[in-house]
């Protein structure tokens, strides 16, 4: 379970790699559950007929086209059916990760998934514990080339009875039992999971995939030889 990751630095990488401005609201360099992080999502914007996506219209029937935007939200999903902010606070740390296999069956995920609320979570690295020595050794996992990763996610917007709003997101994960690198990490005896890291060329297709089952095709293990893992040096 990935509960800790490193955000992009320098902030210019949000523009260079993901095509969106850096967040206006500062986010921490390292992110933990219930903290504010950034994710990339797609919204539709009215345009002239010549710029529209074929068949795409707004509520009034006007032509629209997709636009990328960076959104700041809480790391840890708050399902829209949650009754109160206090309940949201309790549930969200358990929903920092979501199993890709349960997207259509989980009460926590189904509405957001079927509504197409997919996102990309930019990160420089994520952290897992290596238990092979018998003790948890925090390990930083990055791309071999040092470039940022874009992890598949789902976002949600919760509004309480008093008008309180929480925008949140979760990382989608896939099985890593047979992954040449990630099978080494997390608790012994437990199923191994890893974030669903997207291929760079698939960012737009992931966000644009119309049918949920088409989007599910993007959720697969990232090649082990494209990743590297290093124990975290304690100060």
Secondary structure, DSSP 8 states (H G I E B T S, - for coil): ---EEE--SSTTHHHHHHSS---SS---SEEETTSEEEEEEEEEEE--GGGS-TT-B-TTS-BEEEEEEEEEEEES---TT---HHHHHHHHGGGSEEEGGGTTT-TTTHHHHHTT-EEEEEESEEEEEE-TTSS-EEEEEEETT---EEEEEEEEEEE-TTS-EEEEEEEEEEE-TT-TTGGGBSSTTS--EEE-B--GGGHHHHHH--SHHHHHTT-----GGGEEEEE----
